[in-house]
Amino acid sequence: MAKKDQTAIINMACGDCKRRNYTTTKNRQKTQDRLSLRKYCPWCRKHTEHKETK
């Protein structure tokens, strides 16, 4: 039997306008807490903090 894949696709939402702009993957077994990255938001037209959403 093969092990279940621990990699999950997650959505990233802008901290200012709350729009979901990006998708990325993460290993849920190694990274338990929510991911937070500084990315460019085309609606805000600046770099903002993007956080993992449900």
N, C-alpha and C positions, 0 to 999 in steps of 0.2 A: 504494500500500500504506500502511496505517495503522501508526503506531508502536505497540509493545506498551505497555500501561498499566503505569506504574511504581508505582502505589498498591497497597499490600498490606494485608490485614486481619491484625492481630496480636493475640495474647492477652496480658493483663497478669496476673501472679501476685503475690500478697501476699508480702512479704519475711519475715513472721513465721510464718504458718500454711501458706504455699505453695499456697493455693487460687487457682484461676484465676477472678477475679471480673469482669474487664472485658475488652472488646474495643475496639480503636480502629484507625485507619488511619494509615499513614505512607508517605511517598515514599521508597522505597529508594534512589533515585538521589541524592537530596540528603542523606539521613541514613543513613550507613553503619553507625554503631555502634548498640548496643542502647538502646532508649528506657527512661527511668526517670522515673516520676511519683509524686507524693505524693497518694494517693487514700484514700477511706474504705473500710475492710473491715468488712462486716456481721458476720462471724464473730468477729473480734477486738474489734469495737465501738470502733475508734479509727482515726485516720488513720495509715497506714503507707506505706512505700516500696513501690511496685508496679513490677516490672521486666518487660521483654519476655521471653516464653518462645518456644520453638520451635513 
